[in-house]
Amino acid sequence: ESSRAQRLDILQFQKEEIEGASLRAGEEEELLEQKKRLGSVEKLMRLSVEGVELLYDGREGMASACDNLGEALRCLQEAAALDNSLSELCERMDNVYAQLEDGAREWKKYTHLLEADPDALENIEERLQTTYRLKRKYGGSVEAVLDFYQKAVEELDFLQNSEERAAELEQALQAVHEHMTVLAGEITAIRKNTALQVQTQVEQALHDMEMAQARFYISVEKRENFAADGLDKVEFLISANAGEDLKPLAKIASGGEMSRVMLALKTVLVDADEIGTFIFDEIDTGVSGKTARKVGEKMSLLGKKRQILCITHLPQIAAMADNHFRIEKHVAEGRTTTTVETLDENASCREIARLMGGEEITETTMAAARELRRDKP
């Protein structure tokens, strides 16, 4: 309020100062021309009197230009009466005489109006000084001063009405806040409804992957302040084993449990996720046997909707893939290189058999590998 009051005083002074001067565009040039004329009035009067004498009044013992031209025109008219070929020239000279006489009379009238006016010259000088002073303060030209004035008037009007404007903004802010609250409430309702569905589906997916006692819960709590996504604080909570309290997902200790939870989430939320490719690196950590088989089946189902790249050493998971690549490292001449080889179906079965039985591949392990491949969803 203090700054506003000070600004109002300054703007009011500037507005009144410029208004009092009543500047207008082009006035400065007019004033300079008037100053030039009034400052040279004596010389203008001398030149005008002398010129009018030569043109119109004549000097002692000497005819004026109008008298001489008039006498010449009389001679031309008499000659034209004797020779028609001079008629056009006679008409032209008659026009010249009329224009000369008219101009001479106008100049003589101007001479009678000329008179020294010190007061007028002083007023012009004061007016110019006012113009120069305002130009120094508010801009380099009269146009700039007038532009400054317009902006000052607009700012003054804004500040004078700022309390009313602030009240309008408060009302608008309240309306926006109420609207946001309604929208946030709608978002919260959608979240809570969806959370019930998602947590049920994630729990079922975890049960399918041998986490029979797992409980999954999506907490939707109200925040104090709005964010871009509403008023909700959303947190995923899980209890991996019977008797355990629900804890934030980030605090899961077991790598195998985390792998299965993430796979369950991706499986359930695949339709809401715009990611086109999922990469699972060592998702088999901490799982084996029947659980690995369930994990592989889930990944196979997810792979029907998204591209999945999975690095694994478990045959139960590897068997679920549509395509296999064998990745190996080699050391040659002190440098390590990595090779990636695309495998056909027979080579895929051999690699799965190797994962099952080690380097020695038997008919039994090959048969087991083919059976795993046949059981792929």
N, C-alpha and C positions, 0 to 999 in steps of 0.2 A: 504493500500500500504506500509506503514511503517513496519507493522508487517510482511508482505510478504517479503520485502527486507531483514529484519533481519533474517528471517527464511531461505531465500536463502543462505545468507552468512554462516550460521551455517551448513547447509546441504552440501554446497560446500566444506567447511573445513573438515567435517567428511568424506565425500566421498574421497577426495584426501588423507587424512591421512591413511585411510584403504587401498586404492589403492596402495599407496606408500609402504606399508608393504608387499604386494603380498602374503598374507596368503593363505594357502591351508589346507584342511582337512587332518589330520594325520601327518602333518609336525612336530608338537610339540613332538610327541612321537619319531620320527626319530632323532630329535635334541638331546633329552635327552639321547638316546642310544649312539649317537656319542660323546656326552659330557662324558658319563660314560667311553667309550673306550679310548678317548684321555686323560682323567684324570688318567687312570691306565696303560698308555703305557709302563712304565718302568717295572711294575710287569708282564704285559703281555709278554714283551720281555724276561724276566728272565725265566718265566714258559715255554715259547715256546722253547727257546734254550735248556733248560734242558730236555724237553719232546722229542725234535727231536734227541738229543744225545742218549737218552735211546732207542728210536725206530729205528733210522736210522744211525746216524753218529758213535755212540759208544763213550765210554770214554776210557781214557788211561788205558790200562791193562784190559779192560772189553768190551766184544763184545756187539753189539746192539741187540735189540729184533729181527730185521729183519735177522741179521746174525745167531742168535741162531735158529730161526724158519726155515731159509734156510737149515741149517745143519741137523735139525731134519727131514725136508722134504726129503733130500737126502737119509737119512737112511730108511725112510718109502718107498721111491721109490724102493730101492734095495730089501727091504723085499717083496714088492708087486710083484716084478719080480719072486720071489720064491713061493709066495702064492697069488693066484688070489683073495682070499677073502678079501685082503687088498686094492684091486683096488679102490673100492668106497671111502674108507677113504682117500686114497692117493689123489683122485680127490678133495675131500672136503678140505683137508689141503692145496692143491695147490691153491684153490680159496681164502682161508683165507690168505695165504702168499701174493697173488696178491693184495688183498684189503688192507692189512697192509702196504705193500710197497707204494701203491698209496696214502693212507692217510698220511703216513709219509712224502712223497714228497710234498704233498699239504700244510702240516703244516710248512714244512721248507720254502716253498715259501711265506707263510703268515709271517713268521719270518723276511724274508728279506724286506718285505714291511713295517713292523713296524718301526716307527720313531717318535720322539717327534715333535709336530708341535704347538708351543704356539700361533701362529697367528690364526690357524684354531680353536683352543679352544676358543680364545678370540672372534672370529667372531660368533661362536655358542652361546656363552654367551650373546653377544649383540642381536643376533636374538631372543633368548629366552626372554630377557628383553623387547624387542619390543612386542613380543607376549603377555607377562604378562600384559604390560601396556594397550594394546588394549582390552584385556579381562576384565580388571578392569573397563574400560570406557564404553564398549559396550556390555558386556555379560560375562557369566562365562565360556565360551568355545569358541574355534575358530569357531565352527559351528554357535554359537550365534552372533559372530562378523560379519560373512559373511551374516547371515540373516538380521542383522541390516543394513549392507551395501546395500543389495538389496532393502530394504524398503526405505532407504534414497535416492537411485537412482530414485525409482518410484515417491517419493514425490517431489524430485527436478524436475523431468520431468513434473510433474503435475503443479507445481508452475511456472516453466519457460514458460509453454504454457497456463497459466491460463487466460491471456487476450484473446487468441484465443478461449479458451473454454467458457469464459464468453460471447463472441460474439455469439458463437454457441448456447448457452443457451438462450440468448436474442432472437435470431431468432426462436428457438423452442418455447419459451414462447409466442412470438407474434403469431406464428402459432396456438398454443393451444387457445390463447385468441380469435383469429378470428373464430376458430372452435366453441368455446363455445358461441360466440356471435350469430353465425348462429343457433346453437341448441336452445339457449335462445329465439331467434326470432320465431323459430318454435313452441316452448312451449307457447309463448305469443299469437301467432295466434290461437293455439288450445284452450287456456284459454278463449280468448275473444269470440271465436265462441261458446264454450260450455257455457260461462256465459250468452249469449243471450238466449240460450235454457233453462238453469236452472232458470233464473230469471222470464221468462215467465211462466214456469211450477209452480214455487213457488207462483207467484202472483195468478195464477188460483186456486191453492190449498187453498190459504188464502181467496180468494173470496168464495170458496165452504164452508169455515168455518165461514161465516158471517163477514168477514172483506172486505166488498165490495169496500171500497175506498183505500185499502192498495196498496202501490207501493213498489216493491222490486227491488233493483239494486245491481249488483256485480261490484265493482270498481276494475279495473286492471291497476295499475300505475307502471311505471318503477322505479326500485331502482337504486342507484348509483353503488352498488357493487354486485358481483355474490354471490349467495347462492347455497346450494345443489339443490334447486328447481327452479333455474333460476334467472331472473332479475326482477321478478314481485312482487309487493306488492298488495295482494288481500284483499279486505275488503267487507263485506256484509253490505249494507245500506238499511234502511226501513223507509217508512212513513206510519204510521198505519191509519191516518185519513186524510181526504181531507183538503188541505190548509197547511199541515205541510211539512216542509223541510225534505229531506232524512237525516237520522242520522245513525251512526254506530249501528249495532244490539245490541251491549253491553249496549247501553244507553236507551233501551226500558224500560219504567217505569212500565207498567202494567204486572202483572204476567200472566193474562189470555192471553194477546197478545203474550208474550214470549212463553207460552206453545203451542199456535197454530203455531207460526213461526217455532219453533223447530220441531213440528210434520210435518209441511209442508216440511221442509228441509229433514227430515228423509224419508218422503214418496217419494220425488223426487230423492233423492240420494241413495236409498236403493240398487240399483244394483251396485253402485260404492263403497259401504261400505262393509268391510269384517267382521264386527261385526255380530255375530250370534244371539245375544239376546239383545233386547232393554228393559230397565226398565223405566217406566214412573211413577213417584211418585207424586200424587196430580196434574196430568195434568189438572184436572177439575177446578183448581184455577181460579176464576174470570169469569167462563163461566157457562151458564145455558140454559135451554130451548132448542130452535131450534139450537143454536150454539153448545151445548153439543152433540146433535144428530149428527151434522155434524162432530164434532171431533171424536165421536165414530165410524162413518162410515169410516173415514180416517184410524183410527187405525185398523179396521177390514180388510181393503184392505192391509195395511202394514203387517198385521199378516199372510197374505197368502204367504209372502216371507221370513219373519223372525219370530222368536219366540218373543212374547211380554209379559212382565209381567207388569200389571198396577194396581196400588192401587187407588181406586176411591170411592166416595160417591154419584156419580150421576147415577141414574138408566139408563139414555139415553146412557151412556158410558158402564156401566156394562153389559147391555143387548147385546152388540156386541161381547162379549167374547165367545170363544169356550168352555172353562172350567172355573168353578168358585171354589174359595176357600174362606171359611169364616174364618177370623182371629179375634180372641177375646183375651182379657186379663182377667185374673182372679187373685184375691188376696186370698190366703189361708195361714193361720198361719203366717201372716206377710210377706209373700213372693209373688211376682208377677210372674205369669207364662203366657206364650202366647201359644195358641192352634191354629192349622191350620187344618181345616176340609174340605175334598173334598165334593162338593155338586152335587147331581144328578139334572136332569132337573126340577123336581118339587120343590126341595129345592132352586134351583137357582131362579125360578120364585117367590118363597116366599120372598127371600132376596131382589129381585128387587122391589117387592110390598112394602116391609118394607121401602126401601129407598124412595119410592114414597109417602107413607102415614103415616109413623111413625110406632110405635110399633103395633098399631091395624091394622090387615090385613083384608080387606073386599073382597067380591066377585068382587067388582068394581076394586079395586087395583090389584087383581090377574088377572083379565081379561086384564087390561091395561099392566101388566107385560108380559103376554103371547103374547099380540099383539106386544110389543116391540121386543120380541125374534123372532117372526115370520118375522118381517121386517128386520132382520139382513141380511146384504149383503152376 
